[in-house]
Amino acid sequence: MVPNALEVNNISKKYNGKCVINALSFNLQKGHIGCLLGESGCGKTTILRCIAGFEPIQSGSIFIDGSPVANSSNCVPPENRRLGMVFQDYALFPHLTVRKNIIFGLTNLQKPKQNRRLKEMLDLVGLTNDAEKYPHELSGGQQQRVALARALAPNPDLLLMDEPFSNLDVALRERLSIDVRKILKELGISALLVTHNQHEAFAMADTIGVMKDGYLEQWDTAYNLYHRPKSQFVADFVGEGVLVHGKVTSQDEVQTHLGTLKGRFSYPCRNGCPANVLIRPEDIIHDDNSPFKAEILRKNFRGANILYTLQLQNAEKILALVSSHHNHSIGQEIGIKPQVDEIVLFEA
């Protein structure tokens, strides 16, 4: 049986008596890319530091490629964990060229093998013609590629990335996250990144863990996080959407102020049960002939679409993503109808 690239079993971490990671567990399969997603202060970077060996844990255990590296009484030094690390600020040596930065961790190899591995890494990240440049002569995206090449050069069992694209502009961040995923998949490298950016997480990761206050709320695919969130926090945090009040009237129907919604329930809910129902912007269709009207409170122009914030007649607010050809004014009432196939709801 092939061991997981990473196993985190029930770990806890405290600072000055305050628990910042609480009984947290997850596994990452070999060749997969995982992501810890959450707001600042939720504990995601602390987990990365515990996995890297920069911080001890108070309880639980961590395994990398089947080998134990940390528990409450033992902490294998970072240099013995066969890890690659890409830091938020790249941590390149400013006085070394691209070539020397990449081969920095290859001192145990003989010169011919060093040069061969260097060429492979330069080709991989598209910097073959920049080997003799210094970091300050490179763009932010190129510096990130150097940092990635340096981390991958020793052929680690696991690559860790701490907010790897946060210093880049939006367009470059999205493009580079796709490029890095392609590189890691081509090499079959297992990786774990932490980020607060959902688009980054969705572009990069096979599995994503949503974190809140040191807890892992859900470790799942992007699809399931979006369409089958296991808690109201995940439903609210991932993507855009609002929770409206409803009442379950059958095994596939719930009554709301948008009318009766009929479809598959993401989770079973008792008949007659009051519920909070997740409504995404794409669940609301603009229809002037609909008997349901809503007042436009805000509008966010997004090029092809406009995101409207609407108020229903009972004062509940929802979002609607409408083609920008339908350009309505704030304060105007428009007709809407719900179109929900899979109903995400939580007992209230």
C-alpha positions in Angstrom: 0.0 0.0 0.0 1.4 3.4 -1.1 1.7 5.8 1.9 0.1 9.2 1.8 2.4 12.1 1.0 1.3 13.7 4.2 -0.7 12.6 7.2 -1.7 15.1 9.9 -3.3 13.2 12.8 -5.2 15.1 15.5 -2.5 17.8 16.1 -2.8 20.7 18.5 -0.5 23.7 18.9 -0.5 26.3 21.6 1.2 29.7 22.1 1.4 31.0 25.6 -1.5 28.7 26.6 -3.7 29.8 23.8 -4.7 27.0 21.3 -4.1 28.1 17.7 -4.6 24.6 16.2 -7.2 22.4 17.7 -7.3 18.6 17.1 -6.7 19.0 13.4 -6.5 16.0 11.0 -6.2 15.6 7.2 -4.4 13.4 4.6 -2.8 14.3 1.3 -2.4 11.6 -1.4 0.8 11.2 -3.3 1.0 13.4 -6.4 -1.9 15.6 -5.1 -1.9 19.3 -4.4 -3.7 20.4 -1.2 -4.5 23.8 0.1 -5.4 25.3 3.5 -7.7 28.2 2.8 -8.7 30.8 5.4 -8.6 34.3 6.7 -5.5 35.8 8.4 -5.1 34.4 11.9 -7.0 31.2 11.3 -3.9 29.0 11.9 -3.1 27.9 8.4 0.5 29.2 8.3 1.1 27.7 11.8 0.1 24.3 10.4 2.6 24.7 7.6 5.4 25.6 10.0 4.6 22.5 12.1 4.7 20.3 9.1 8.0 21.9 8.0 9.5 21.4 11.5 9.8 25.1 12.4 7.4 24.6 15.3 6.8 21.7 17.7 3.3 20.3 18.3 1.8 19.7 21.7 -0.2 16.6 20.7 -1.0 14.4 17.7 1.4 13.3 15.0 2.7 14.1 11.5 3.9 11.7 8.9 5.6 12.6 5.6 5.7 9.8 3.0 4.9 7.3 5.7 7.7 8.3 8.0 6.9 9.9 11.4 8.4 13.4 11.7 6.6 15.0 14.7 4.7 14.0 17.8 4.4 15.4 21.3 7.9 14.1 22.3 9.8 14.1 19.0 10.5 16.7 16.3 12.6 15.7 13.3 14.7 18.7 12.2 13.5 20.5 9.0 16.6 19.6 7.0 15.8 15.9 7.5 12.2 15.9 6.4 12.9 15.9 2.6 10.8 19.0 2.1 10.8 21.9 -0.4 9.7 25.3 0.8 8.5 28.3 -1.2 8.1 31.4 1.0 5.8 34.3 0.6 8.7 36.7 0.0 10.6 34.1 -2.2 13.7 34.3 0.2 16.1 34.4 -2.7 19.7 35.2 -2.0 20.2 38.7 -3.6 23.9 38.3 -4.0 23.6 35.0 -6.0 22.6 34.5 -9.6 19.6 32.5 -10.6 21.9 29.6 -11.3 23.6 29.7 -7.9 20.2 30.2 -6.1 18.9 27.0 -7.7 21.9 24.8 -7.0 22.2 26.1 -3.4 20.6 22.9 -2.1 22.5 20.5 -4.4 25.9 20.7 -2.7 25.8 17.0 -2.1 25.8 16.2 -5.8 28.8 16.1 -8.0 29.3 18.9 -10.5 28.0 17.1 -13.6 24.8 16.0 -11.8 24.4 19.5 -10.4 24.6 21.0 -13.9 22.2 18.4 -15.3 19.6 19.1 -12.5 20.1 22.9 -13.0 19.3 22.6 -16.7 16.2 20.5 -16.0 14.9 23.1 -13.5 15.7 26.1 -15.7 13.9 24.4 -18.6 11.0 23.5 -16.4 10.3 27.0 -15.2 11.2 28.7 -18.5 14.3 30.6 -17.3 17.0 29.1 -19.4 18.1 32.4 -20.7 18.2 34.1 -17.3 20.6 31.8 -15.4 23.2 34.5 -14.9 20.9 37.3 -13.8 20.4 38.4 -10.2 17.1 38.4 -8.4 16.7 42.2 -8.6 17.0 42.0 -12.4 13.9 39.7 -12.6 10.2 40.4 -12.5 8.1 39.2 -9.5 6.8 36.3 -11.5 10.3 35.3 -12.6 11.5 35.5 -9.0 8.7 33.2 -7.9 9.7 30.7 -10.6 13.3 30.8 -9.3 12.0 30.1 -5.8 10.0 27.2 -7.1 12.9 25.8 -9.1 15.2 26.0 -6.0 12.6 24.2 -3.9 12.1 21.4 -6.5 15.8 20.9 -7.4 16.5 18.4 -4.5 13.5 16.4 -5.6 11.6 16.7 -2.3 8.9 14.3 -1.1 6.6 17.2 -0.3 6.5 20.8 -1.4 5.2 23.5 1.0 4.1 26.9 -0.2 3.3 29.8 2.0 1.0 32.4 0.3 3.2 31.9 -2.8 1.5 34.4 -5.1 0.3 37.1 -2.7 3.0 39.7 -3.9 1.9 39.5 -7.5 -0.8 41.4 -9.4 -4.1 39.7 -10.0 -3.6 38.7 -13.6 -0.1 37.3 -13.0 -1.2 35.5 -9.9 -3.9 33.6 -11.7 -1.7 32.8 -14.7 1.2 31.6 -12.5 -0.9 29.5 -10.2 -2.1 27.5 -13.3 1.5 27.3 -14.6 2.8 26.0 -11.2 0.0 23.4 -11.0 1.0 22.2 -14.5 4.7 21.9 -13.4 3.9 20.0 -10.2 1.6 17.6 -12.0 4.2 16.9 -14.7 6.7 16.0 -12.0 4.2 14.1 -9.9 5.2 16.3 -6.9 2.9 16.4 -3.8 2.4 19.9 -2.5 0.5 21.8 0.2 0.0 25.5 0.0 -1.7 28.0 2.3 -3.6 31.0 1.0 -6.5 33.4 1.8 -7.3 33.7 -1.9 -10.1 31.4 -3.1 -9.3 31.8 -6.8 -5.8 30.7 -6.1 -7.0 27.7 -4.1 -9.5 26.6 -6.8 -6.9 27.0 -9.6 -4.1 25.1 -7.8 -5.5 22.4 -5.5 -7.1 19.0 -5.8 -8.3 19.2 -2.2 -8.9 22.3 -0.1 -9.3 22.6 3.6 -11.4 25.6 4.8 -10.1 26.8 8.2 -11.7 28.8 11.0 -10.1 29.7 14.4 -7.7 26.7 14.4 -10.3 24.2 13.2 -10.6 22.5 9.9 -14.2 23.0 8.9 -14.1 20.9 5.7 -11.3 19.1 3.7 -12.8 18.4 0.3 -12.8 19.1 -3.5 -13.6 22.6 -4.7 -16.8 21.3 -6.2 -18.0 19.9 -2.9 -17.0 23.0 -0.9 -19.1 25.1 -3.3 -22.1 22.9 -3.8 -22.1 20.7 -0.7 -20.6 22.8 2.2 -20.8 21.0 5.5 -21.3 24.0 7.7 -22.9 27.5 7.4 -19.4 29.0 7.8 -18.1 27.1 4.7 -21.3 28.0 2.7 -20.8 31.7 3.6 -17.0 31.7 3.1 -16.7 29.9 -0.2 -17.9 31.7 -3.3 -20.7 34.3 -3.1 -24.1 33.7 -1.7 -26.5 34.4 1.1 -28.6 32.3 3.5 -32.4 32.9 3.5 -35.0 31.6 5.8 -37.1 28.6 4.8 -39.2 25.7 6.0 -38.9 22.2 4.8 -42.2 20.9 3.4 -41.2 17.6 2.0 -38.0 15.5 1.3 -37.2 17.7 -1.8 -39.1 20.9 -1.2 -38.5 24.0 1.0 -40.7 27.0 1.2 -39.0 30.4 1.1 -39.9 34.0 0.3 -38.7 33.2 -3.2 -41.4 30.6 -3.4 -41.2 26.8 -3.1 -37.7 25.5 -4.1 -37.7 21.9 -5.3 -34.6 19.9 -5.9 -32.1 17.5 -4.3 -31.2 18.4 -0.7 -27.4 18.5 -0.1 -28.1 17.0 3.4 -31.3 15.4 4.8 -33.6 17.7 6.7 -36.7 16.8 8.7 -40.1 17.7 7.3 -41.5 20.8 9.0 -38.0 21.9 10.0 -37.0 25.6 9.8 -33.9 26.0 7.7 -31.4 28.4 6.3 -31.1 28.0 2.6 -28.0 29.0 0.6 -28.8 31.1 -2.5 -26.0 31.7 -4.9 -26.0 34.6 -7.4 -26.3 32.2 -10.3 -29.4 30.6 -8.7 -31.4 33.8 -9.4 -32.7 34.4 -13.0 -33.8 37.8 -14.2 -37.4 37.5 -15.5 -39.6 40.6 -16.0 -42.7 38.3 -16.1 -42.0 36.7 -12.7 -44.5 37.5 -9.9 -41.5 37.8 -7.5 -40.1 41.3 -7.4 -37.0 42.6 -5.7 -35.5 46.1 -5.3 -31.9 46.8 -6.4 -29.8 48.0 -3.5 -26.4 47.8 -5.0 -24.8 46.9 -8.4 -21.3 45.7 -9.2 -20.4 46.0 -12.9 -18.1 43.0 -13.9 -17.9 43.4 -17.6 -20.0 40.6 -19.1 -22.2 40.5 -15.9 -23.5 42.8 -13.2 -23.8 41.5 -9.6 -26.9 42.9 -8.1 -27.7 43.0 -4.4 -31.5 42.7 -4.2 -33.9 43.1 -1.4 -37.0 40.9 -1.2 -40.4 42.1 0.0 -39.7 40.6 3.5 -36.4 42.6 3.6 -34.1 39.6 3.1 -31.2 40.3 0.8 -30.0 38.1 -2.1 -27.4 38.3 -4.9 -28.1 37.9 -8.6 -25.6 37.6 -11.4 -27.2 39.1 -14.5 -26.0 39.8 -18.1 -24.7 43.4 -18.3 -27.1 44.0 -21.2 -29.7 44.2 -18.4 -28.5 47.4 -16.9 -30.9 48.5 -14.2 -30.8 51.5 -11.8 -30.4 51.3 -8.0 -33.9 51.6 -6.4 -35.6 49.9 -9.4 -37.6 46.8 -9.0 -37.0 43.8 -11.2 -38.6 40.5 -11.7 -36.7 37.4 -10.6 -37.2 33.7 -10.3 -35.1 31.0 -8.5 -33.5 28.2 -10.5 -31.9 25.9 -7.9 -31.2 22.2 -8.7 -29.2 21.1 -5.6 -30.5 22.8 -2.5 -28.0 23.5 0.2 -29.7 24.0 3.5 -29.0 23.8 7.2 -31.4 23.2 10.1 -32.1 26.6 11.8 
